[in-house]
Amino acid sequence: MPPAVRGADRAYKKAVLGATRARVAVEAAVELGGERYIGFEGRFVGMHSFGASGKIAEVYKKFDINAEAVVRAAQDTLAEVAAL
């Protein structure tokens, strides 16, 4: 989440994030606090550990950071929210 949103008031965050519980965060780095914005039903696509380095294509492949992973994450969270 950009610093401008992190420090914003609740009304602004609600306007930016909306009311949906189906959220996907995508970050080419490790997840650092994003879970507070995607919630329990949200999904994160990115690195889940520190210390990975190498050619970007290899790192993305290792952590499954690609369009297909984002689509899967979106489908999963939409299905979970619909089942509530």
BELCORUR-V290429 format. One record per pair of residues at least 12 apart in sequence whose C-alpha atoms are under 10 Angstrom apart, sorted by the first residue. I is the first residue (numbers start at 0). GAP is how many residues later the second one is. D is the distance in Angstrom with one decimal. If there is no record, write none. Layout:
[[I,GAP,D] [I,GAP,D]]
This chain:
[[0,24,8.8] [0,26,9.6] [0,31,9.1] [0,32,8.2] [0,33,6.3] [0,34,9.8] [0,35,9.6] [0,36,7.8] [1,32,9.9] [4,12,9.6] [5,27,9.8] [5,28,9.8] [5,31,9.4] [12,24,9.1] [16,20,7.9] [16,21,8.9] [19,18,9.6] [19,22,9.9] [19,58,9.7] [19,61,8.8] [20,16,9.6] [20,17,7.4] [20,18,7.0] [20,19,8.2] [20,20,6.3] [20,21,6.9] [20,56,8.2] [20,57,8.4] [20,59,9.4] [20,60,6.6] [20,61,9.7] [21,16,7.7] [21,17,8.4] [21,18,9.2] [21,19,6.2] [21,20,5.6] [21,21,8.3] [21,51,9.6] [21,52,7.4] [21,53,9.1] [21,54,8.8] [21,55,5.2] [21,56,5.4] [21,57,8.7] [21,58,8.1] [21,59,6.2] [21,60,9.0] [22,14,8.3] [22,15,5.3] [22,16,7.7] [22,17,9.5] [22,18,7.4] [22,19,4.6] [22,20,6.5] [22,21,8.6] [22,50,8.7] [22,51,7.1] [22,53,10.0] [22,54,6.8] [22,55,8.2] [22,58,9.8] [23,13,9.4] [23,14,6.5] [23,15,9.6] [23,17,9.2] [23,18,5.6] [23,19,4.8] [23,20,5.8] [23,21,7.4] [23,46,7.4] [23,47,9.3] [23,48,10.0] [23,49,6.6] [23,50,6.2] [23,51,9.8] [23,52,9.7] [23,53,7.7] [23,54,9.8] [24,12,8.6] [24,13,6.8] [24,17,7.7] [24,18,6.4] [24,19,4.9] [24,20,6.2] [24,21,8.3] [24,45,8.6] [24,48,9.1] [24,49,9.6] [25,17,8.7] [25,18,6.0] [25,19,4.8] [25,20,6.0] [25,21,9.5] [25,39,8.1] [25,40,9.4] [25,41,9.9] [25,43,9.6] [25,44,7.4] [25,47,9.8] [26,17,7.9] [26,18,6.5] [26,19,5.1] [26,20,7.6] [26,38,8.4] [27,17,8.1] [27,18,5.4] [27,19,6.7] [27,28,9.3] [27,31,9.1] [27,32,7.8] [27,35,9.3] [27,37,7.3] [27,38,9.8] [28,16,9.4] [28,17,6.0] [28,18,5.4] [28,19,8.3] [28,20,8.9] [28,21,8.5] [28,23,9.2] [28,30,9.9] [28,31,9.8] [28,34,9.9] [28,36,9.9] [29,14,9.7] [29,15,9.3] [29,16,6.2] [29,17,4.5] [29,18,5.5] [29,19,6.1] [29,20,6.5] [29,21,9.3] [29,22,9.5] [30,13,7.6] [30,14,8.6] [30,15,6.9] [30,16,6.6] [30,17,6.4] [30,18,8.2] [30,19,9.5] [31,16,9.5] [39,37,9.5] [39,41,9.9] [40,35,8.8] [40,36,5.8] [40,37,8.5] [40,38,9.6] [40,39,6.7] [40,40,6.7] [40,43,10.0] [41,31,8.2] [41,32,8.4] [41,34,8.8] [41,35,5.8] [41,36,8.8] [41,38,9.1] [41,39,9.1] [42,27,8.8] [42,29,9.4] [42,30,5.7] [42,31,7.4] [42,32,9.9] [42,33,8.0] [42,34,6.6] [43,21,9.9] [43,25,9.5] [43,26,8.5] [43,29,7.4] [43,30,9.6] [44,18,8.3] [44,19,7.6] [44,20,6.1] [44,21,8.3] [44,22,9.6] [44,24,6.8] [44,25,6.5] [44,26,10.0] [44,27,9.7] [44,28,7.4] [45,13,9.8] [45,14,8.1] [45,16,10.0] [45,17,6.4] [45,18,7.3] [45,19,5.6] [45,20,9.0] [45,23,9.4] [45,24,9.6] [46,12,8.7] [46,13,8.4] [46,15,8.9] [46,16,5.7] [46,17,8.5] [46,18,7.9] [47,15,7.7] [48,14,9.4]]
